[in-house]
Amino acid sequence: MTEFLTTPQGRRIAYRQSTGAGPGVVFLGGFKSDMTGTKAEYLHDWAVAQGRAFLRLDYSGHGQSSGAFLDGAIGDWYEDALAAITTLTKGPQVLVGSSMGGWIALLIARTIPERIAGLVGIAAAPDFTEDSMWADFSEAQRVELAEKGRVELPSDYSDEPYVITRRLIEEGRGRLGLRAPVNLPLPGRLPPGTAHVPAL
């Protein structure tokens, strides 16, 4: 059953949670994905079969949560996930991040390492706004982003283009996670994917 949490920033976040043993598992989805995707559903079924606590959520502007997707950025989605984890779970958690969710998981693990038992990435995409999107923009696209505040990219997953906002790129620069060594007191695996645009 879908429930809702209001974050300290006033965003209304949809989530689904099942009880069970710890460490709990938290699934963090990818760019423009939601908590009803195949990876989230698979992990939910696995957690139930294992009797393990499980949490998944829709970031603001995603799925059933409040807000418009184009208004969001990495920091907002990190704050959403952090609020859900700190409010709704107890004890150690294993973070499973898909694509962009791998970046969110890394940020959370650095913020509350004492609550994180492990970190797993599925085609993890830390820093993708800078190292994939911005790095691959043509000069014309960079000018368009600066002048119009947005640029459209073709999507491999939909007929609708990805609309990338200037705020997404600029705010992401303040959240980059791989510019320095990652020193965390926990096991972690963040294997990268091969696609330039994060998988849904």
Secondary structure, DSSP 4 states (H G I P E B T S, - for coil): --EEEE-TTS-EEEEEEE--EEEEEEEE--TT--TTSHHHHHHHHHHHHHTEEEEEEPPTTSTTSSS-GGG--HHHHHHHHHHHHHHH--S-EEEEEETHHHHHHHHHHHH-GGGEEEEEEESB-TTHIIIIIIHH--HHHHHHHHHHSEEEE--SS-SSPEEEEHHHHHHHTTS--SSS----SS-EE--B-S-SSPP-
